[in-house]
Amino acid sequence: MFFVADSEKQLELDYILNKIKVQTPFGEKQKKAMRVYKADESSALYAHYETIETLKNAMDKHPVTFKKIREVMSHFKGIDLTLERIYDLEVLSVTELFEVKYFTFMLKQLVELSKAIDVIKTYQLERLTYIEKLLDPDDLEMNTFYLYDSYSEPLKVLREQIKNLESEIITEKKLERQKWSEKLNLKIRPNDEVIIEKHHKDIVETLDAHDAFVYVSDTFMHRTYKVRTSEEALLKAQELSNLKLEEEQEEYKVRQFLTERLSQHLYDIRIQIFCIGKLDLHMAQSYFAKAFHMVKPQLSNTTIFEMHEGIHLIVEEHLKQENLDFIPISMNLSSGVSCITGANMGGKTIGLRLIGQMVMMAQLGLFVPCQSLKFKPLNFVFLSALDGQSIDRGLSTFGAEMVNLASVLKHANEEGLILIDELARGTNPKEGYAISKAIINYLKSKSSITVITTHFDGLADEKDVLHLQVTGLSEVDFEDLEINFEQSNLEKVHQLMDYRLKVITDKESVPKDAIKISKLMGIDEEILEDAKCILERKEEK
């Protein structure tokens, strides 16, 4: 149950997986089968991290060789259907036999390139020499396939007979053309056709009455005839047709023989496909880690999440399109409840999702985009966010949120990760505050790591609750700030917004950045001044 509800969708798992660029259909299949390492599989997860790190180091040491390996990998084609036909002993076509030969041909190149890389030896790539010899009996090493004469002596004899007979027929037809060309002074084409202009009526009448020519067709200006095939040539053509039928039958026997032999080595082929796919996927994970300057997570025996300068890849990509930088986020969490406060657009949701993405990536065996990450593998991840809520069965947003929360609260003592964005925001503030406080009281003694973002004052002041606050716009001097309303104001918010989190130890109200953001977005100053007065009067009560 690692992902509760649709948490993997909300954490944009597909975005992460799309960044992992495998080269082979075998790697793609293994990527789709990637699984989360469970909480009790720390040893296996650590071993996987070590493999990726070793591959990364080898890539730094042998960049050219790995580039060549990826190039070879890009030429592999999927052969699953062909292998199924081999398993069922369905006689393969010449094209399917070529597919298998081409696979062994590319595997041979891959093995040769990999000899100098020690870490690749652990993937146990091996040439399928028996199949190489089976499908290339003459050692021609050509990137094609043909049912060679060496497969069958009867086939060799038949092909020789066919070749000789075809030569005899060609020679006989050539002599026939030459004979009538000389006798009638005609120009006869290599395809035995004669084209006569209709105004040569004497020639037309001659050919119409001649037994050696057959009328073919007329145009407005021309009439076409063809040299009649002699009885002897017709007999040879029939003999040729019979020989070709025998050739097809003999070729079928050869293809049947090859299919049966391949079926005896089907397991070996599948093993190599698995090894190639595994190497391909691990290489793709390593290149992904290198491309985004990721680090190997550190594993802990206690339920903690300690991240230093983490990067939200999706947000960073969007900011780069605006020539902006993502400010890295750091945080230290443990079992119990942490609350993140801050205004809308202040980065609370970004920080929340970053936690989930880091755990998700780390437990998928991926390196993570931060300076360092130390955590204990968890039993599940749950993210509740407004844009991911379902309103099926007539449920309101709040109702849908409560349904999903109910499904995870029963597992709160099983060392998971519970992330809730703006808890109870779908109902009235008074009840929302009450239900939020009760849920926090329930979760703060549980073994799961729970992080909740909130607008409600006082929730983060609860005893034994870690209060994290987004810096947001709190350090911006709005008195001296020059605002150009002709430029993108949303871009201005991104420029000024500080997503870093700070620990709050004293009771402190939730930051009121909404008025500041409204100013940046162009709301009239008179309206903003009125809003400030209303807020001050409410806080005085």
N, C-alpha and C positions, 0 to 999 in steps of 0.2 A: 504493500500500500504506500510506496514511497511518496508519490505525489497524491495529495488529497484533493478531491474535486478536480477542477481544471487548472491546478496551480502551474503545471509545466507550460501550459499555453500562456498564462498570464506572465510567467517569467521569460517568455519568448525563447523557449528551447529551440524552436526551428531556426531562429536567427543564428543561434550559436552553432548548430549543426551545419548550417549552410556555409559557415566560414571554414569548415573542415573539408578541404578539397582533396578527395580521393581520386585516383587515376583509373582504377579498374572497376568493372562491374562486381568483382569479388569483394573489393574494399567497400563499395557502396552497399552491398548486402550486409556486410558486417557493421557498417556505420548505422544502418537502420536497426540492427539488432543490439546496439550499444545498451548496456544496462547499468543501473546505478549499483555501486558497491554498497552492500548492506552494512549496518553498524557493527556487526560482528565479523566483518571481513577486512579488518584493518591491515592484516598482514598481506593479503592479496592486493589491496589498494596501494600499499607502500611499495610492493614489488613492481606494480604497474608504473608508479611514478619513477622508479629507478630505471625502468626500461626506456621510458620517454626521455629522461634526462641523458641516458647513455646515447640514445639516438641523436639527440640534439648536439651533444658534444662531437659525435662522429660526423655530423653534417658540417660543423664548423671546421673540422679537420680535413674532410674530403668533399668540398662543395661541388666540384666538377663531376665526380663519380656519382654522387647522389642525383645530380641533375640528369645524368645519362640514365640512371636507374628509373627515374620518374618518366623519362621519355619512352623507355622501353615499356614501362607499365601502361602508358597511355594507349599502346597498340593492342593490348589484350581485349578480346571480344568475349561476350557471354556465350557459353556453350551448354547451358543447363538443359535445354530441350534435346540437344544431341546426346547428352549423357543419359537422359531418361530413355531415349530410344535404344541406346546401347544396353541399358539395364533390362529393357524389355526384349532384347535380341531382335529388334526390328532392323532389317538390313539397311545400312546407311547408304545415302547417296554419295556421289563423288564430292559434292559440295560439302557435305557433313564430314566426310573423311578429311577434306582439306581443313576444316575448322579445327579438328583435333590435331592435325599435323602443324598448323599454324600456332596453336597453343604451345606445343612442345618446342617449336622453333623459337618463340619468344621466351619461353622458360629457360632454354639453353643460354640465350643472351643474358638473361637476368642473373643466372647462376654464375656465369663467367665474370660479369661486372661486380658481383657481390663477394668474390673470393678475397679481395683485399680488405674487406670491412668485417672486423671480428664480430661486432654486435649482430650483424645480419646472419652469421652462422647459426645463431641460436634459433632462427626461424626455420631451420632444417629444409631449406630449398634444395631440391635435388633434380638433376636431369632425368628425364624418363627415357633412358637410352634404348630400352627394348622397343618402345613405341616409335622413337626416332628411326630406328632401323626398320621397323615394320612398315612405316609409311614413307620411308625413303630408302628402299632396298639397294639402289644403285649409288648411294652416297653422293647425290648430285647437289644437295644442300640448296635447292632452289625453293623460292617462296611460292610454289605452286604444287598441285597434286595431280597425278595421272596414274591410271591403272597400268603399271609397268608390265612389259612383256615377261620380266623375270618372275612375276607372281605365278605364271601358269604357262607350261610348255604348249598345251593345246591352244591357248590364247595367242601365243607367239606365232604358231603355225597358221592359225586362222588369219591373223593380221597380215602375214606375209602373202597368203593366198589372195586376200582382198586387195592388197597393194598391187600385186602382179596383174590381177584381173582388171582392176581399174586402169592400169597402164595399157593393157591390151585394148580395152574399149576405147580409150582416148586415141590410141594409135590408129585403130580401125576407122573411127569417125574422121580422123584427120585425112586418112588416105581416101575415104569416100568423098570428102569435100574437094580434095585436090583433083580426083578423077572427073567429077562433074564440072568443076571450075574450068578445067582444061578443055573438056569436050564442048561445053556450051558457052565458053568465054564469059563466065559469070564471076562476080565477086561474092564469095560465100563467107559469111562471118564465122568466128570461132564457135558461136552457139548454134551453128548449122542453119542460120536464117539467111534468106536472100530477099532484098528489098528492090522491087522493080518499079520504075516510073510508068504510070499507066499509058503514056503516049507511045511507049515501045510495045505496040500491040502484038507484033510478031513474037516477041519473047514471052509476053503474057500468055498468048495462045499456046506456045510450046510447053510452058511449065504447067498450064492447066491440064494439058493432055498427057503429061509425062508421069510415068509410074514412080519415078524416083523422088518426086517432090509432092509435098502436101500443102494445100492452101491453109493460111493461118488467119489473115485479117486484111481489111481494106481501110485506107484513109482517102481523103479527097484526091490526093495526088499520087498515092503509092499503093501497091499491093505486096503483101509479105507472104513468102513461102518458106518451107523448111524441108531440109533433106530428110527423106524417109529413112528411119533406122532399119538397117538390114536385118534379116532373120537371124543371122549369126550373132549380130550385136544384141538383138533382143534376148536371145538365149543366154548370152553372157551376162546381160543385165539381170535376168532372172536368177542366174547362178550367184551373182554378186549380192542380190537381195537375200538369198538363202544364207550365204556366208555371214552377212551382217547380223542376221537374226541369231545365228549360232554364236557370233561374237558377243552379242548382248547377253545371251544365256550364260556364256562363259564368264563375262564380266560380272554378272550377278553372283555367280559362284565365288568369284574373287572377293567381291564386296561382302558377301556373307561370311567368308573365311576371316576377313579383316575385322568385321564386327564382332565375331565370336572371340577372336584373339584380344580385342580391346576390352571386351567384357571381363576378361580374366585380370585386367589391370585397372579396372574402373575405380577401385578403392585408392590406388596410387594416384590417379588423376585427381580425385576429390581431395585427397590429403594435400596435394600441391596447390590446388585452388584455395583451400583454407589458409595455407601458409602465405601465399601471395596476398590474399585479402587482409590477413592479419598484419603483415608487413606494411602494406599500402595504408591501412588505417592508422597504424602507429606513426608512420612517416608523416601522414597528413596532420595528425595531432601535434607532432613535433614542429612541423612548419607553422602551424597555427600559433603555437606557443612562441616561436621565434618572431613571427610577424608582428605580434602585439606585445612583445617584451614581457612575457608572463613568467611566473615563478612556480617552483614546485611547492605545493602546500606541505605544511608540517602537521603531523598527527599528534593528538593529545589523548591522554587517558581520562581526562576530566571534561565535563560538558562545558566547553568554552568556545568562543568565536572571537579571535583576536586578529583584526585586519589593519594593516598599515598602508595608507595611501592607495586605496582601491579605486579602480576606474570602472565606470559603467560603460561598457563597450558601445551600446546602442546610442546612449546620450552623447558620448564622445564623438561618434560618427556624425550625428546631426549637428553638433557644435562646430565641427571642422568644416562643414559645408558653409558655415557663416563666419569662417576664419576666427573661431573662438576656441579657447582651451577649456577642458574639463578640469575643475579643481579636485584633486584626489581627496577621498574621504577615509578617515581612520575611526575605528571604534573597537572597544573591548566589551564583550557580552558574556554572560554566563547564564545558568539555569535561573528561572524566575522571569520577572517582567521588566522590560525597559520601555520607556515612553519617549517618543520623538515629538517635539513640539516645534511650531513654526507656522508662518502664514502660508496661505495658498500661493502656489508658484514658488515657494521657498525651498523646495528640495526634499521635503519629508518623504514623499513617495519614491523619489530617486534613491534615497538612502535605504529605504525599506526593501525595494526590489533588488538593490545591489547585494544586500545580505543573502537573499534567496538565490540570486544568480551565482554568487560565489560558492555557496554550499552545493548547489546543483552541479556546477562545473566540476568542483573538486571531487564529488562522489561519482561523477561519470568517468573519473580518471584523467580529467583535463588539468593542465596547469591554469593558473588564475592571474588576471590582470591587476596586480598590486605589487607593492614592495615586499610584503610578506603576509602569509596567512597561516595561522595555527588554529586548528579546530579538531573536534572529535566527530567522527562520522555519526550521523543521526539516523533515526528510524523512519522519519517522514519529513516532508516539507508541505506546509499549508500556507497559501496566500489568499487573503480575502481583500478584494479591491473593488471599487464601484464599477469600473469599466469591465470587470469580468463577471459581474453578478448576473444570474439568470432570473428572469421573471416568469418562467414557465409556470403553468398551473394557476395563473392569476395572482402569483405572489408579488407583493411590492418589493422594492429594493431592500428595505429593512427586513422583510420576511425572508427573502432569499438569503440575505446575510446570516440571519439567525439559523436557517436550515443548515447552511454550510458549517457554521460555528458548532452547532450541535453535533455534527458528524465528527468533529475533531476534538472537542473538549473531553470526550470519553477516553481519548488516547493521550491526554496532556501529561500523564505521568510516565510516558514511554520514551523519553529523551528524543523529542522531535524538534522541529522549528516551526513556530506559529507566528505568522506575519499578518497583521490586521491594519489595513489602511483606513483611517478615519472611522474608528469603531462607532457604530450606532448613529451615523450621520443621517441615516434615512428616516429618522423619527424626530419628534419634537425635542428641543434641547434639554428640558428638565428630565424627561424619562430617559433620553439618550445618555445623559450624565449618570443617572442612577444605575442603568444596566451596565454601562461601561465600568463604573467603579466596582460593581459586584463581580464582573468577569475578571477584572484585574485582581481583586482579592482572592478569587478562586485560583487563578493561574500562578500567582507569585510564589506559592509553595510547591509547585509542581516541578518535575525534573526537566521539562522542555524549556528551550529558549524561546521566550515570547517577546515580540517587539510590536508595539502599537503606536501608530501616529494618531494625534488628536488635536482638536481645536479647543477642547474643554479646559478651562482653568481648574487647577486643583487635582486633576487625575494623576499628574506626574509627581505630586507632592506626597503621595501615599508612602507609608513606611515600607522599606525594603524594595522600592521601585527605583531603578536607575533612570534618571532624567537626562535625556540628551536633547540639546536644542540646536536647530540649524542656525548658523550665523546669519544667513539670509541677507537682508539689507540693513541690519542693525548698525553696521559700521560705516554706512554711507551718509555723508553730510549733504542732506537735501537742500540746505540753505544756499550752499555754494554751487550746487549742481546745475549745469547748463543743459536744458532739455530742448532738443531740436525736434519738433513734432513732424517735420517733413521726412525724417528718417524712420526706419522700422523701430517702433517703441518696444516690440517684443524682443528685438535684438538688443536694445538698451538694457532690458531686464536681465537677459542672459549675461551681458557684459558685467553688470553690477552684482549679480547674485553670487553669494558665497555658500556652496553646498556643504562646507565642513561642519562637523558636529562638535559641540562643546558640552562637557559634563556640567550640569547645574546642581549645586549642593544645597542652596538655600531655596526657600519657597519663592517662586517667581511666576508671574502670569505669562500666559502664552503671548508671544510677540504679536503686536498689532501692525503688521506690515501692509495690510490690505489698502489703507489710505495712501501709503507711499507708492504702492504698485499702481493704484488708480491714477495717481498724479502722473506717473510715467506713461500710462496708457492714454493720457490726454483728457481726463475728466476736468471739468471747469473748476477753477480755484474756489469759487464761491460755494460750490457744492461740497468740496473737500473741507472747507472751514466749518461748515454747518455740521458735517459728519464728526469732526473733532470735538465740537461742543457737545453733541449728543452723547458721544462716547464718554467724555469727562463727567457729564451729569450722571450717567448710568453707573460709572465706577465709584462715584461719591456716595451712592445709596448703600 
